[in-house]
Amino acid sequence: METKSWLKLLAVAFNLLFAALLLSYCSSPVLRVREPARIPSVSPPPKIAPTAVAIAPASEPLPKNEPATAEEFAAALIDEQARRDELRRAQQRRLKLERNGRTIADEAALASQGTVDWPEALQALLEETRRYTAKRPELKRLKQEERWQREEPVKEALTQAKSIAAAFYQRDKELQRQRDTATLYKKEDREALKKLIAAFTAGKNNAVDLVDALIAMIGRIPESELLAALDILAKKTLPKDAFDLCRANCGLKESQATSAVTTYAAVAPHDDELCADRATLQGRCLPLRSGPGPFNRSIRCLPEDSCGLVPTGTRRVVPDFNTGSALWIEVIDDRGNQGWVSDFYVTEKQS
Protein backbone atom coordinates (compact mmCIF):
# COMPACT_ATOMS: atom_id res chain seq x y z
CA MET A 1 0.00 0.00 0.00
CA GLU A 2 2.83 2.32 0.92
CA THR A 3 4.69 1.40 -2.26
CA LYS A 4 1.79 2.48 -4.49
CA SER A 5 1.53 5.85 -2.69
CA TRP A 6 5.16 6.45 -3.20
CA LEU A 7 4.90 5.74 -6.89
CA LYS A 8 1.94 8.08 -7.24
CA LEU A 9 3.86 10.88 -5.58
CA LEU A 10 6.85 10.21 -7.80
CA ALA A 11 4.66 10.31 -10.95
CA VAL A 12 3.09 13.56 -9.86
CA ALA A 13 6.53 15.09 -9.25
CA PHE A 14 7.77 13.91 -12.61
CA ASN A 15 4.75 15.42 -14.35
CA LEU A 16 5.24 18.71 -12.58
CA LEU A 17 8.92 18.74 -13.56
CA PHE A 18 8.08 17.95 -17.19
CA ALA A 19 5.46 20.65 -17.24
CA ALA A 20 7.94 23.15 -15.84
CA LEU A 21 10.53 22.24 -18.45
CA LEU A 22 8.01 22.46 -21.23
CA LEU A 23 6.81 25.86 -20.07
CA SER A 24 10.37 27.15 -19.84
CA TYR A 25 11.15 25.89 -23.33
CA CYS A 26 8.07 27.49 -24.89
CA SER A 27 8.82 30.90 -23.34
CA SER A 28 12.31 30.96 -24.92
CA PRO A 29 12.98 34.00 -27.38
CA VAL A 30 14.27 31.59 -29.98
CA LEU A 31 10.90 30.03 -30.42
CA ARG A 32 8.91 33.32 -30.01
CA VAL A 33 6.78 34.02 -33.07
CA ARG A 34 7.77 37.40 -34.59
CA GLU A 35 5.12 39.73 -35.85
CA PRO A 36 5.51 40.84 -39.46
CA ALA A 37 7.32 44.18 -39.78
CA ARG A 38 5.06 47.12 -40.42
CA ILE A 39 5.78 49.04 -43.62
CA PRO A 40 5.74 52.75 -42.84
CA SER A 41 3.25 54.73 -44.88
CA VAL A 42 4.90 56.98 -47.46
CA SER A 43 3.13 60.29 -48.11
CA PRO A 44 3.07 61.52 -51.74
CA PRO A 45 5.67 64.14 -52.63
CA PRO A 46 4.47 67.77 -52.41
CA LYS A 47 3.50 69.43 -55.68
CA ILE A 48 6.04 72.02 -56.82
CA ALA A 49 4.78 74.92 -58.92
CA PRO A 50 6.78 75.38 -62.16
CA THR A 51 9.11 78.40 -62.04
CA ALA A 52 10.50 80.42 -64.96
CA VAL A 53 14.16 79.80 -65.59
CA ALA A 54 16.10 82.96 -66.49
CA ILE A 55 18.28 82.40 -69.52
CA ALA A 56 21.33 84.61 -69.74
CA PRO A 57 21.67 86.62 -72.98
CA ALA A 58 24.05 85.47 -75.62
CA SER A 59 26.54 88.18 -74.75
CA GLU A 60 26.64 87.18 -71.06
CA PRO A 61 28.15 83.72 -70.35
CA LEU A 62 26.44 81.36 -67.90
CA PRO A 63 27.94 81.37 -64.43
CA LYS A 64 30.81 78.93 -64.02
CA ASN A 65 32.32 77.27 -61.04
CA GLU A 66 34.89 79.21 -59.11
CA PRO A 67 38.43 78.56 -60.41
CA ALA A 68 40.28 76.14 -58.24
CA THR A 69 43.83 77.25 -59.04
CA ALA A 70 45.68 80.48 -59.69
CA GLU A 71 46.21 79.49 -63.35
CA GLU A 72 42.48 78.99 -63.85
CA PHE A 73 41.75 82.31 -62.17
CA ALA A 74 44.24 84.12 -64.45
CA ALA A 75 42.75 82.44 -67.52
CA ALA A 76 39.25 83.51 -66.44
CA LEU A 77 40.41 87.11 -66.08
CA ILE A 78 41.97 87.04 -69.56
CA ASP A 79 38.76 85.65 -71.08
CA GLU A 80 36.63 88.28 -69.33
CA GLN A 81 38.91 91.09 -70.52
CA ALA A 82 38.80 89.75 -74.09
CA ARG A 83 35.01 89.64 -73.96
CA ARG A 84 34.82 93.25 -72.76
CA ASP A 85 37.27 94.39 -75.45
CA GLU A 86 35.12 92.76 -78.12
CA LEU A 87 31.98 94.47 -76.79
CA ARG A 88 33.79 97.83 -76.78
CA ARG A 89 35.00 97.33 -80.35
CA ALA A 90 31.49 96.42 -81.47
CA GLN A 91 30.10 99.58 -79.87
CA GLN A 92 32.82 101.69 -81.51
CA ARG A 93 31.98 100.18 -84.91
CA ARG A 94 28.30 101.00 -84.40
CA LEU A 95 29.06 104.60 -83.39
CA LYS A 96 31.38 105.01 -86.36
CA LEU A 97 28.67 103.82 -88.73
CA GLU A 98 26.23 106.32 -87.21
CA ARG A 99 28.76 109.15 -87.54
CA ASN A 100 29.49 108.18 -91.12
CA GLY A 101 25.77 108.23 -91.88
CA ARG A 102 25.37 111.71 -90.41
CA THR A 103 28.50 112.90 -92.20
CA ILE A 104 27.21 111.67 -95.55
CA ALA A 105 23.91 113.49 -94.97
CA ASP A 106 25.70 116.70 -93.96
CA GLU A 107 28.02 116.53 -96.96
CA ALA A 108 25.00 116.09 -99.23
CA ALA A 109 23.32 119.12 -97.65
CA LEU A 110 26.53 121.14 -98.08
CA ALA A 111 26.78 120.14 -101.72
CA SER A 112 23.15 121.17 -102.22
CA GLN A 113 23.88 124.58 -100.74
CA GLY A 114 26.84 125.07 -103.06
CA THR A 115 25.20 123.77 -106.24
CA VAL A 116 21.57 124.84 -105.79
CA ASP A 117 21.00 127.55 -103.16
CA TRP A 118 24.14 129.55 -103.88
CA PRO A 119 23.68 129.82 -107.67
CA GLU A 120 19.99 130.73 -107.20
CA ALA A 121 20.90 133.50 -104.75
CA LEU A 122 23.53 134.92 -107.11
CA GLN A 123 21.17 134.79 -110.06
CA ALA A 124 18.55 136.63 -108.00
CA LEU A 125 21.13 139.29 -107.09
CA LEU A 126 22.19 139.61 -110.72
CA GLU A 127 18.57 140.01 -111.83
CA GLU A 128 17.92 142.76 -109.27
CA THR A 129 21.04 144.65 -110.35
CA ARG A 130 19.85 144.46 -113.97
CA ARG A 131 16.43 145.82 -113.03
CA TYR A 132 17.91 148.68 -111.06
CA THR A 133 20.33 149.54 -113.85
CA ALA A 134 17.46 149.62 -116.34
CA LYS A 135 15.46 151.98 -114.08
CA ARG A 136 18.38 154.27 -113.30
CA PRO A 137 17.57 156.96 -115.96
CA GLU A 138 14.04 157.30 -114.54
CA LEU A 139 15.16 157.56 -110.91
CA LYS A 140 16.31 161.15 -111.38
CA ARG A 141 12.69 162.28 -111.67
CA LEU A 142 11.73 160.66 -108.33
CA LYS A 143 12.01 162.09 -104.87
CA GLN A 144 14.94 161.12 -102.70
CA GLU A 145 12.86 158.80 -100.49
CA GLU A 146 11.41 157.05 -103.55
CA ARG A 147 14.86 156.53 -105.04
CA TRP A 148 15.96 154.92 -101.78
CA GLN A 149 13.01 152.56 -101.97
CA ARG A 150 14.13 151.36 -105.42
CA GLU A 151 17.43 150.27 -103.87
CA GLU A 152 15.85 147.85 -101.39
CA PRO A 153 15.39 144.84 -103.77
CA VAL A 154 19.12 144.88 -104.54
CA LYS A 155 20.01 145.15 -100.85
CA GLU A 156 17.64 142.31 -99.93
CA ALA A 157 19.09 140.04 -102.64
CA LEU A 158 22.59 140.92 -101.42
CA THR A 159 21.67 140.06 -97.83
CA GLN A 160 20.16 136.73 -98.93
CA ALA A 161 23.27 135.77 -100.90
CA LYS A 162 25.51 136.66 -97.97
CA SER A 163 23.35 134.63 -95.61
CA ILE A 164 23.60 131.53 -97.80
CA ALA A 165 27.37 131.96 -98.14
CA ALA A 166 27.78 132.33 -94.37
CA ALA A 167 25.68 129.20 -93.75
CA PHE A 168 27.77 127.26 -96.31
CA TYR A 169 31.08 128.17 -94.69
CA GLN A 170 29.75 127.48 -91.20
CA ARG A 171 28.61 123.97 -92.19
CA ASP A 172 31.89 123.38 -94.02
CA LYS A 173 33.80 124.39 -90.89
CA GLU A 174 31.84 121.88 -88.80
CA LEU A 175 32.43 119.08 -91.31
CA GLN A 176 36.18 119.70 -91.39
CA ARG A 177 36.42 118.05 -87.96
CA GLN A 178 35.20 114.76 -89.45
CA ARG A 179 37.22 114.85 -92.65
CA ASP A 180 40.62 113.27 -93.11
CA THR A 181 42.06 116.43 -94.65
CA ALA A 182 41.40 120.11 -93.95
CA THR A 183 39.94 122.53 -96.48
CA LEU A 184 42.78 124.46 -98.09
CA TYR A 185 42.29 127.51 -100.29
CA LYS A 186 44.45 127.58 -103.39
CA LYS A 187 46.45 130.68 -104.11
CA GLU A 188 45.67 130.56 -107.84
CA ASP A 189 41.90 130.70 -107.16
CA ARG A 190 42.30 133.74 -104.94
CA GLU A 191 44.49 135.47 -107.51
CA ALA A 192 41.98 134.68 -110.27
CA LEU A 193 39.18 136.27 -108.25
CA LYS A 194 41.24 139.41 -107.65
CA LYS A 195 41.83 139.77 -111.38
CA LEU A 196 38.11 139.33 -112.11
CA ILE A 197 37.18 141.97 -109.53
CA ALA A 198 39.75 144.38 -110.90
CA ALA A 199 38.43 143.87 -114.44
CA PHE A 200 34.83 144.31 -113.27
CA THR A 201 35.65 147.49 -111.37
CA ALA A 202 37.46 148.88 -114.41
CA GLY A 203 34.50 148.08 -116.65
CA LYS A 204 36.31 145.42 -118.70
CA ASN A 205 34.00 142.62 -117.54
CA ASN A 206 30.28 142.72 -116.83
CA ALA A 207 28.37 141.43 -113.82
CA VAL A 208 27.54 138.13 -115.53
CA ASP A 209 31.22 137.17 -115.76
CA LEU A 210 31.76 137.96 -112.08
CA VAL A 211 28.66 136.02 -110.97
CA ASP A 212 29.65 132.96 -113.03
CA ALA A 213 33.07 133.00 -111.38
CA LEU A 214 31.60 133.39 -107.88
CA ILE A 215 29.25 130.42 -108.40
CA ALA A 216 32.21 128.10 -108.90
CA MET A 217 34.43 129.62 -106.21
CA ILE A 218 32.32 129.06 -103.10
CA GLY A 219 34.32 126.88 -100.74
CA ARG A 220 37.50 127.41 -102.76
CA ILE A 221 38.30 130.89 -101.46
CA PRO A 222 37.96 132.36 -97.93
CA GLU A 223 34.54 133.55 -96.84
CA SER A 224 35.67 137.14 -96.31
CA GLU A 225 36.93 137.45 -99.90
CA LEU A 226 33.71 135.99 -101.30
CA LEU A 227 31.53 138.40 -99.29
CA ALA A 228 33.73 141.31 -100.34
CA ALA A 229 33.16 140.39 -103.99
CA LEU A 230 29.39 140.48 -103.39
CA ASP A 231 29.69 143.94 -101.87
CA ILE A 232 31.62 145.16 -104.89
CA LEU A 233 28.93 143.81 -107.22
CA ALA A 234 26.16 145.65 -105.33
CA LYS A 235 28.09 148.88 -104.79
CA LYS A 236 29.00 149.07 -108.47
CA THR A 237 25.27 149.03 -109.25
CA LEU A 238 23.83 151.27 -106.53
CA PRO A 239 24.69 154.90 -105.75
CA LYS A 240 27.75 155.61 -103.64
CA ASP A 241 25.70 156.61 -100.60
CA ALA A 242 23.39 153.59 -100.79
CA PHE A 243 25.13 151.87 -97.87
CA ASP A 244 25.73 155.03 -95.85
CA LEU A 245 23.70 154.71 -92.64
CA CYS A 246 23.80 158.42 -91.91
CA ARG A 247 22.77 159.74 -95.32
CA ALA A 248 19.21 160.42 -94.07
CA ASN A 249 20.31 163.16 -91.65
CA CYS A 250 23.01 164.77 -93.77
CA GLY A 251 22.50 168.55 -93.72
CA LEU A 252 19.84 168.42 -90.97
CA LYS A 253 20.19 170.07 -87.61
CA GLU A 254 19.49 168.11 -84.46
CA SER A 255 16.35 170.18 -83.76
CA GLN A 256 15.02 169.29 -87.22
CA ALA A 257 15.88 165.65 -86.71
CA THR A 258 14.03 165.56 -83.39
CA SER A 259 10.89 167.06 -84.90
CA ALA A 260 10.92 164.47 -87.69
CA VAL A 261 10.20 161.68 -85.18
CA THR A 262 6.46 162.04 -84.74
CA THR A 263 5.20 158.56 -83.84
CA TYR A 264 6.18 156.82 -80.60
CA ALA A 265 4.83 153.48 -79.45
CA ALA A 266 5.92 151.70 -76.31
CA VAL A 267 7.11 148.13 -76.78
CA ALA A 268 7.68 145.39 -74.20
CA PRO A 269 11.10 145.64 -72.48
CA HIS A 270 13.95 143.53 -73.78
CA ASP A 271 16.53 142.19 -71.31
CA ASP A 272 18.89 140.15 -73.51
CA GLU A 273 22.30 141.54 -74.42
CA LEU A 274 22.53 142.68 -78.04
CA CYS A 275 25.32 142.62 -80.64
CA ALA A 276 25.83 144.33 -83.96
CA ASP A 277 24.51 142.22 -86.85
CA ARG A 278 27.36 141.77 -89.32
CA ALA A 279 25.04 140.28 -91.96
CA THR A 280 22.99 143.48 -92.25
CA LEU A 281 25.76 145.98 -91.55
CA GLN A 282 27.84 144.50 -94.41
CA GLY A 283 31.16 145.85 -93.22
CA ARG A 284 29.91 149.18 -91.89
CA CYS A 285 29.81 150.45 -88.31
CA LEU A 286 26.65 150.67 -86.20
CA PRO A 287 25.60 154.25 -85.27
CA LEU A 288 24.60 154.85 -81.65
CA ARG A 289 22.24 157.85 -81.89
CA SER A 290 20.99 160.38 -79.38
CA GLY A 291 17.35 159.54 -80.14
CA PRO A 292 15.19 157.01 -81.98
CA GLY A 293 15.39 157.44 -85.74
CA PRO A 294 18.08 158.03 -88.36
CA PHE A 295 17.77 161.84 -88.11
CA ASN A 296 19.27 162.08 -84.64
CA ARG A 297 22.91 162.86 -83.90
CA SER A 298 25.36 159.96 -83.91
CA ILE A 299 27.01 159.61 -80.49
CA ARG A 300 29.37 156.87 -81.52
CA CYS A 301 29.79 154.42 -84.41
CA LEU A 302 30.19 150.90 -83.00
CA PRO A 303 32.32 148.29 -84.80
CA GLU A 304 30.44 145.64 -86.76
CA ASP A 305 31.62 142.88 -84.35
CA SER A 306 30.78 144.77 -81.16
CA CYS A 307 28.65 143.24 -78.40
CA GLY A 308 27.72 144.24 -74.87
CA LEU A 309 24.76 146.48 -75.78
CA VAL A 310 22.45 146.32 -72.76
CA PRO A 311 18.82 147.39 -73.48
CA THR A 312 17.24 149.75 -70.97
CA GLY A 313 13.79 148.32 -71.66
CA THR A 314 12.58 151.28 -73.76
CA ARG A 315 11.68 150.84 -77.42
CA ARG A 316 10.11 153.15 -79.97
CA VAL A 317 8.56 152.76 -83.41
CA VAL A 318 9.33 155.72 -85.69
CA PRO A 319 8.55 156.52 -89.36
CA ASP A 320 10.90 155.07 -91.95
CA PHE A 321 11.21 156.06 -95.60
CA ASN A 322 11.92 152.51 -96.81
CA THR A 323 9.64 150.31 -94.70
CA GLY A 324 7.08 152.79 -93.40
CA SER A 325 8.07 152.22 -89.75
CA ALA A 326 11.16 151.05 -87.90
CA LEU A 327 11.84 149.83 -84.37
CA TRP A 328 14.57 151.54 -82.34
CA ILE A 329 16.00 150.29 -79.05
CA GLU A 330 17.56 152.32 -76.27
CA VAL A 331 20.79 150.68 -75.10
CA ILE A 332 23.92 151.31 -73.03
CA ASP A 333 27.21 150.36 -74.73
CA ASP A 334 30.37 148.92 -73.17
CA ARG A 335 31.69 152.44 -72.44
CA GLY A 336 28.57 153.55 -70.58
CA ASN A 337 27.14 155.65 -73.43
CA GLN A 338 23.35 155.62 -73.56
CA GLY A 339 21.72 155.93 -76.98
CA TRP A 340 19.49 154.37 -79.61
CA VAL A 341 20.18 151.71 -82.26
CA SER A 342 18.02 150.36 -85.06
CA ASP A 343 16.54 146.92 -84.43
CA PHE A 344 17.37 145.99 -88.04
CA TYR A 345 21.11 146.22 -87.41
CA VAL A 346 21.34 144.34 -84.07
CA THR A 347 20.78 140.76 -83.00
CA GLU A 348 20.59 138.86 -79.72
CA LYS A 349 23.88 137.62 -78.33
CA GLN A 350 24.31 133.90 -78.88
CA SER A 351 24.89 132.03 -75.62
Secondary structure, DSSP 4 states (H G I P E B T S, - for coil): -HHHHHHHHHHHHHHHHHHHHHHHHHT-TTSPPPPPPPPPPPPPPPP----PPPPPPTTSPPP-PPPSSHHHHHHHHHHHHHHHHHHHHHHHHHHHHHHHHHHHHHHHHHHHIIIIIHHHHHHHHHHHHHHHHHHHHHHTTS-HHHHHHHHHHHHHHHHHHHHHHHHHHHHHHHHTTTSSS-----HHHHHHHHHHHHHHHTTSS-HHHHHHHHHHHTTTS-HHHHHHHHHHHHHHHS-TTTT-TTGGGTT--HHHHHHH-----------S-EEE-HHHHTT--EEEESSSSTTSPEEEEE-TT---BEEEEEEEEEEETTTEEEEEEEEE-TTS-EEEEEGGGEEEPP-
